Amino acid sequence: MHTKRFGVSLDEELLKEFDTYISGRYFSNRSQAIGFILQKYLTEEAWQGNQEVAGAIILIYDHHRRELQNKSTNIQHEYHHLVLSVQHVHLDHHKCLETLAVKGRARELTEFSNHLIGIKGIQYGKLVISCL
C-alpha cells in the first residue's frame, strides 16, 4: 500500500482538541491518528452496512458453571461457518478466557456473539471487528 499526502484545514479549536486526543493515545503524529479514526469510521460503516468483516469474540467465564461449556459449544456448532479458530486459556482455577476468531457478515457475527454473551455464567463478552 502506498502512502499519499494531502492537506487538511481545521478550525483552530478542533485542532487543539484533536492534538489532545493524539497525545492521550500516544499516536506518533497527526497522520497516524487520522488513519486510525478513518479506519474506525469505515469499520463502523461496514458493521452497519452488514458487509463481510473479521474479528474476535472474547469471553470470560467460570468453567465450573454447570452446562455453560456445552451451551457455548452447541452455539458455536450452529455458527460453525463463521468460526476460524478458537483459543481457550485458563486464567486461574475457575476462570477461563476464550477467544474465537470469526469472519462473516456483520449482522450474523453480532447475532452469534449475542447468543454466546447471553449464556448464563458468562462474566464478560465482547465482539471486536475490523473491515476486510
BELRA-V852353 format. One record per residue. N is the residue number from 0. PHI is phi as a letter, one per 30 degrees, with the letter a starting at -180 (none if undefined). Layout:
# BELRA-V852353
n->N phi->PHI
n->N phi->PHI
This chain:
# BELRA-V852353
n->0 phi->none
n->1 phi->c
n->2 phi->c
n->3 phi->c
n->4 phi->c
n->5 phi->a
n->6 phi->c
n->7 phi->b
n->8 phi->c
n->9 phi->b
n->10 phi->e
n->11 phi->e
n->12 phi->d
n->13 phi->d
n->14 phi->d
n->15 phi->d
n->16 phi->d
n->17 phi->d
n->18 phi->d
n->19 phi->d
n->20 phi->e
n->21 phi->d
n->22 phi->d
n->23 phi->d
n->24 phi->c
n->25 phi->i
n->26 phi->d
n->27 phi->d
n->28 phi->a
n->29 phi->d
n->30 phi->d
n->31 phi->d
n->32 phi->d
n->33 phi->d
n->34 phi->d
n->35 phi->d
n->36 phi->d
n->37 phi->d
n->38 phi->d
n->39 phi->d
n->40 phi->d
n->41 phi->d
n->42 phi->d
n->43 phi->d
n->44 phi->d
n->45 phi->d
n->46 phi->d
n->47 phi->d
n->48 phi->d
n->49 phi->h
n->50 phi->d
n->51 phi->d
n->52 phi->b
n->53 phi->b
n->54 phi->l
n->55 phi->b
n->56 phi->c
n->57 phi->c
n->58 phi->b
n->59 phi->b
n->60 phi->a
n->61 phi->d
n->62 phi->d
n->63 phi->d
n->64 phi->d
n->65 phi->e
n->66 phi->i
n->67 phi->d
n->68 phi->d
n->69 phi->d
n->70 phi->d
n->71 phi->d
n->72 phi->d
n->73 phi->d
n->74 phi->d
n->75 phi->d
n->76 phi->d
n->77 phi->d
n->78 phi->c
n->79 phi->e
n->80 phi->d
n->81 phi->c
n->82 phi->d
n->83 phi->c
n->84 phi->a
n->85 phi->b
n->86 phi->b
n->87 phi->c
n->88 phi->b
n->89 phi->d
n->90 phi->d
n->91 phi->a
n->92 phi->d
n->93 phi->c
n->94 phi->d
n->95 phi->b
n->96 phi->c
n->97 phi->b
n->98 phi->b
n->99 phi->c
n->100 phi->d
n->101 phi->b
n->102 phi->a
n->103 phi->l
n->104 phi->d
n->105 phi->e
n->106 phi->d
n->107 phi->d
n->108 phi->d
n->109 phi->d
n->110 phi->d
n->111 phi->e
n->112 phi->d
n->113 phi->d
n->114 phi->d
n->115 phi->d
n->116 phi->d
n->117 phi->d
n->118 phi->d
n->119 phi->d
n->120 phi->j
n->121 phi->d
n->122 phi->d
n->123 phi->a
n->124 phi->a
n->125 phi->a
n->126 phi->c
n->127 phi->c
n->128 phi->b
n->129 phi->b
n->130 phi->d
n->131 phi->d
